[in-house]
Every structure is written in structure tokens, then in C-alpha cells.
Amino acid sequence: MNYVVAPSVSPVIPVSGSEQMFPVHRIYCVGKNYAAHVREMGSDPQRDPPCFFMKPADAATTSARIPYPPGTKNYHYETELVLAIGKEGRNISAENTADYIYGYAIGFDMTRRDLQTASGGLGHPWDTGKGFDHSAPVSSIYPASVAGNMENGRITLSVNGELKQDADLSQLIWKSNEIIAQLSKLYLLKPGDLIFTGTPAGVGAVLPGDKLLATIEKLGELSIEITEPE
Ligand code: MN
């Protein structure tokens, strides 16, 4: 093939305990999926149901060094359980989603909160606040066959050793199976899709030099350092 520009290559995520890699197709995200976080963002979990948005596939990165992004003065972490889809499907029943989950990961839905807040207030899309370079750091993928049941388990985030987020996956408003069922009514889910399931309360701003350490029980940890802008 004779390309006019070099074709881009999808990010690949290592599979824990294996030499195999998970190629990223799309990144879907769920917003407003823990009640305490919905309230800290000034919304009402009864009135505002979870919402979907996307990040570009090449926002996914396993780099431990994440450059501070341009265009923001309020750059936030959001620690999330990530679903890694292993099978194509649409209109998937919520009772039948287990076959579609290849595995799980820990992810950061990094957010330019000032841009997200401004666009939301204007009724504009969230894209500049949510979908930007390096905005989806992820851990290795842990196969579902090894991780087991992820309907509960502690999820934490520390910044420079100080605990900032501490919740349990059982507090998700929409569970993993419901997220897959809902998303698959809107999109053809494909192997390689990642789904960020939403963050608990305790989000906050970080600056160059800050070290973030996320943990999810039954998975492992994800450690990144924010570095100077590129
Ligand atoms: Mn999020």
C-alpha cells in the first residue's frame, strides 16, 4: 500500500501475566456514575442519569509519565474501572454481557475541568475537556478469567501519598453489565473497545511533579507522574 501520510497505529495495552497485547479500538466513557461524585460536581444523581462520551483511541497510553496538557489551569484526575471488550456485539442483553468482557484495567479519565465546565455551561460538547492527547492512561489489562467478579472491590487514588479517592465498585449507579447493554444499543461494540465506567468522589487538580497511584482490589495498581508540558 502506498500511503500519502504514514498510517497511524492504534495503541496496544499489555495483558498482565502474558506476552499478549490488547489493541485499542475505541474509548467509551461513562460520566456521573457514582452518586457522591455526581453531587460533588453540583448535579443531582436522581435527576441526571449517567451519560456517555468518548475519547480518541490514541488518548490511551501506558506511559508512566504524562505531560501536563495545554489549554487548562484545572487539570483533574478521575480514577476508574475500565472494561476491555473482547467480542463484537450490538443490543446485548444485560444478562448476557460476561462473554463480551475480555478483561479489566485501572484507568485515569484525565480531564481539563475548566474546559469541561465551560462547555457544559454553554451546552457545548465536552470534547476539549475530555478527549485530548494522553487523556486516558491505563494499566495492563487483567483477563476476566483471572480477575474474577468485579462487581465489588475497593478503588483508591493517592496523590503524593495522600489518599484522595476511596470507594467501592459496588457503588456504581450503572453496573458493568448495564453499561454494556446500554452502549450496545447505541454502538456496535467491537473487540478492542475500552469502557471507562466513571469515577468516585474526591476528584481534584494535579500539577507537574505530582505522583498518582491508583489501586483496584483484585486487579493491581496504576502509577503515573505528571510532567512538564510538551
Ligand atoms: Mn470520568
Boltz pocket constraint, residues with backbone or C-beta under 6 A from the ligand:
constraints:
  - pocket:
      binder: B
      contacts: [[A, 29], [A, 30], [A, 31], [A, 78], [A, 80], [A, 109], [A, 196], [A, 198], [A, 199]]
      max_distance: 6.0
